[in-house]
Structure formats: C-alpha cells, structure tokens
C-alpha cells in the first residue's frame, strides 16, 4: 500500500483553498496533518478521498491515479477508503442498526452491529433513528461506519473532537489495527502527535 500526492492545489475563485507540493505514505504509516484554521487540512483530505477534485496535481493510491484512471479503477480504489468528515454520510430516517447493516453489506463486513455498538458503548442507540441522536452520538456511529470492511486507507478529519476518553481509546485501537495489517491512516487536527508522521500544513494566503 502506498499513497503519493504531488503538486495538489485547490482554488475557489482567486483563493487557494489547499496547497501541497509532495508527500507519500506507505503501509503501516499513521500520518497526522496539523495546521491552523484555514490551512486547507479538510480540503486536502477531501481531495485524497475522491470527493473534492483538485484543480492541479495527482492523488495516486497503489498505482491508481484517483482522478485520471478509468471509472472502474476509480470505483475499486474508492471502495478501499474509509472516511470521516463533518458530514456523517448516514441516513437520518434509518435506525442506527439499519445504517450499520447497510454499510456493512456494501463493505462485505460480516460483523454484527450490536457487537460494534457495544464495543463503543452505544448499545442503547441501536434502534434509534439517526435523526434523533445528538450530534456527538451521530459522529460516533459515523466512526464505526468509517472502519467497516477494514479499509486500507482511512481518512479522519478531526476525529477526537468531542470524544470522551473511552471514545478516543476506541479510535486509537482502530487506527492501530488498521496500521498493523498494512493500512494507512491520515488524521487532521491542530497539534502534532508523538509516534506519528507529522505533516504540518501552513496557512494558505
């Protein structure tokens, strides 16, 4: 597994939203992208995730260019990416259990939602509709969704915000398991983390 980024740029009008000259990460690597508000951390992760097309540059995952490859290659590459952003990508009208069963089927993950929720201390939410959950609870369910199917590349945009100690420990465990099987994890935040590859993104001006 290898991720290569080269000369990535994203513009909104005359404003540069994100800029990164070059970076690469390999199997088992955990990367922490730090920088001030406005540095383009979220935009950078969205470009890597395939949901925000860069105006310049390349995103190459295991030899496949995410924006230049044939559509079938692009789809296969995207199926191997787990992501968490401000949007949960959950279906509000479905219950927590229905959401997890749906995404587990897409990712061919045979684990039971009840076991996943119990591990995160969310058993009481199983039958609740997502729209009735607090924003914090929605984010926790979205974290579970992110790791379904054991994706090879995991992108987490400020995952530790509003998480208690047990929730943070759960995320750290999932990150460790992803890296131990050869995956890559990229997390954004404001301060560098010990034991991680730290990528400092300066504020875009």
Residue pairs with C-beta under 8 A, 6 or more apart in sequence:
1 26
1 27
1 61
1 62
1 152
1 153
1 182
1 183
1 184
2 24
2 25
2 26
2 27
2 60
2 61
2 62
2 63
3 24
3 25
3 26
3 48
3 59
3 60
3 61
3 153
3 184
3 186
4 23
4 24
4 58
4 59
4 60
4 61
5 20
5 22
5 23
5 24
5 48
5 57
5 58
5 59
5 60
6 21
6 22
6 57
6 58
6 60
7 20
7 21
7 22
7 56
7 57
7 58
8 18
8 19
8 20
8 44
8 47
8 54
8 56
8 57
8 58
8 59
9 16
9 18
9 19
9 54
9 55
9 56
9 57
10 16
10 17
10 18
10 19
10 40
10 43
10 47
10 52
10 54
10 55
11 17
11 55
15 204
16 40
16 204
16 205
17 40
17 43
17 204
18 39
18 40
18 41
18 43
18 44
18 47
18 201
18 204
19 40
19 204
20 44
20 57
20 201
23 199
25 31
25 184
25 186
25 197
26 184
27 182
27 183
27 184
28 179
28 180
28 182
28 183
28 184
29 179
29 184
29 185
29 197
30 175
30 179
30 184
30 185
30 186
30 187
30 195
30 196
30 197
31 184
31 185
31 186
31 187
31 196
31 197
31 198
31 199
32 186
32 187
32 188
32 189
32 192
32 193
32 196
32 197
32 198
32 199
33 41
33 44
33 45
33 186
33 187
33 188
33 189
33 199
33 201
34 41
34 188
34 189
34 190
34 191
34 192
34 198
34 199
34 200
34 201
35 41
35 190
35 200
35 201
35 202
35 203
36 190
36 203
38 203
38 204
39 201
39 202
39 203
39 204
40 201
40 204
41 157
41 188
41 189
41 201
42 85
42 86
42 157
42 188
43 52
44 188
44 201
45 83
45 85
45 155
45 157
45 186
45 188
46 52
46 85
47 53
47 54
47 59
48 59
48 66
48 153
48 155
48 186
49 81
49 83
49 85
49 155
50 59
50 66
50 67
50 74
50 77
50 78
50 81
51 83
53 67
54 67
58 65
58 67
58 68
59 65
59 66
59 67
60 66
61 77
61 80
61 81
61 153
62 77
62 152
64 73
64 74
64 76
64 77
66 74
66 77
66 78
67 74
69 77
79 107
80 151
80 152
80 153
81 151
81 152
81 153
81 154
81 155
82 146
82 147
82 148
82 149
82 151
82 153
82 154
82 155
83 89
83 146
83 154
83 155
83 156
83 157
84 139
84 142
84 143
84 146
84 155
84 156
84 157
84 159
85 157
86 157
88 130
88 138
88 139
88 141
88 142
88 145
89 142
89 145
90 99
90 130
90 138
90 141
90 142
90 145
91 98
91 99
91 102
91 130
92 129
92 130
92 131
93 129
93 130
93 131
94 102
94 129
94 130
95 126
95 127
95 128
95 129
95 130
96 113
96 117
96 122
96 125
96 126
96 127
96 128
96 129
96 130
96 133
96 141
97 113
97 114
97 126
97 127
99 130
99 141
99 145
100 113
100 116
100 117
100 141
100 144
100 145
100 148
101 113
103 109
103 145
103 148
104 110
104 111
104 113
104 148
104 149
106 149
107 148
107 149
107 151
108 149
109 148
109 149
109 150
111 148
113 126
114 123
114 126
116 144
117 123
117 125
117 126
117 144
119 170
120 140
120 143
120 144
120 167
120 170
121 166
121 167
122 137
122 140
122 141
122 144
125 133
125 137
125 141
130 138
130 141
133 141
135 162
136 162
139 162
139 163
140 163
140 167
143 159
143 167
143 170
143 171
143 174
146 154
146 156
147 154
147 174
147 178
150 178
150 181
150 183
151 178
151 183
152 182
152 183
152 184
153 183
153 184
153 185
153 186
154 174
154 175
154 178
154 183
154 184
154 185
154 186
155 186
156 171
156 185
156 186
156 187
156 188
157 188
158 187
158 188
158 189
159 171
159 187
160 168
160 171
160 189
163 171
175 185
175 187
178 184
178 185
179 185
187 193
187 196
192 198
192 200
